[in-house]
């Protein structure tokens, strides 16, 4: 999958960017540098900044950044809030959620039951375990 193309992964988070920074950090450690670019897309500047500090290659924030980048990335990673209008405590706009949901790129979504949405069949694991599972799924997708 990573032949001669730079593979672009968007990590989306809101509020303080804590979960997104954990995802970015583990992806950056697990994936080959120079072959994968991690783009931190925050619903706000704090979230984007924290993900950038976690190891993202670049960062942008706000609705326009998410809408602009959605068709330009090869994979999304984040929590279920990234595909729900008003996700991340109301920070994910309808336009941003729609752009992510309609993108043909695969979406690797962590389920944290903070949105009032219950995913039947999901497992109740601590966040670090869920992030490890997400990273492993990305590695499998990239055939690493």
N, C-alpha and C positions, 0 to 999 in steps of 0.2 A: 504493500500500500504506500510506502514512503519512498518509492523509487527515486525520482529526481525532482520531486515537487515539495515545496515547503508546505507542510500541513498546518493549517491555522485552527486553533482551538479557542473558542470564546468561553470564558468563565464569567457568569453573570451573578451578581449579588447586590444586595441593597443594605440599608441601615448601616451598620458598622463595618461590613465586609469581612467579618470574622470567619464565616463558613467558606466564603469564596477564597480567602487567603490560605486556608488549610488545603483546599482543592488545588490551588495554584502551586503551592509549595510542594505537595506530593507529586503532582504532574511534572513539575520542573525537575525533580530528582529522578523520576522514573522514565522519562522520555529522552531520546537522543537530542542533544543540543545541536543546533544548525539544521535540523530536519523538521522540528516542530516549533511553531511560534504560538505563544500563549498571550491572548489578548484579554485583558481585564476590562469588563464592561460593568460599571457600577451604575446603579440608579442615582447615585449621588457621588460627589467628589471624595468623600471620606472612604466609601467602599472601594472606589477605583484606586485610591492611593494605597490603601491597606493591601490590596491584591498586588499592586505593583511592587510594594515592599516584600511581598511573599515570593516574588520571582517572575512575575509576568514580564513579557518583552515590551509591552506597551499597554497603555490604559487610556480609557475615555469614560466620560460619565454623562448621564442624562438620556432622555428619550431619544433625541436625535442620534446620539452615538450608537445606541442599540439598533435603531431602525436602519441606520446607514450600514452598519457592519453585518447585520443578520444575513443578507444574501452573499456576503463575501467570506464567510468562514466555512470550514469543513466539518465542524463538530461543535456542539454546545455542551457545557457541563455546568451544573448548578442544582438548586433545589427546585421543587415543584412550583415555587413562586415565580420562576422565570417564564412560565407559560400561562400564568393566570393574571388577568387584569386585576389590579389592586393587590398583587402579591407583594411580599416584603413589607408588610405593614402599611400597604396602600401606595407604596412608591412605584410599583410597576404599572405604567400607564397601559391603557387598552391598546394603543398603537404599538408600543414596545412589545407587549405580550403577543400580539397578533403577528408582528414581524418575526419573532422567534418561532412561534407555532407554525407559521406558514413556510418557513425556510425548509428546503429539502434536506438540509444537513441533519444527521442523527443527533438526538438529544439524550444525554446521559443525565438522568434526573434523580436526585436524592429525595426521598420522601421523609420529611420531618413534619409530624402532624401538628403544625402550627397554623395551618390555613383552614382548618375545618373540613379538609378533604381526606377521606380515608381510602387508601389504595388497598383493596382487598388482595391478599396474597403477599403483601410486602412484609418484611421481617422487622421486628423491633430490635434494633441494634444501636449501640452507642455511635455517635457521630464519627469518631476516628475509624471505626470498623466500616461504616458506610462509605467514607471517603476512600479507604483502601480498596473496597469492592469496585467503586467507580473507576479508580485508576487502573485496576486490573482489567476491567471491561474495555477501557480505552486502549490499553496495550494489546488486548486480543483483537480489537477492531483494526489496529494498525499493524497487526501480525508481527509483533515484537516478542 
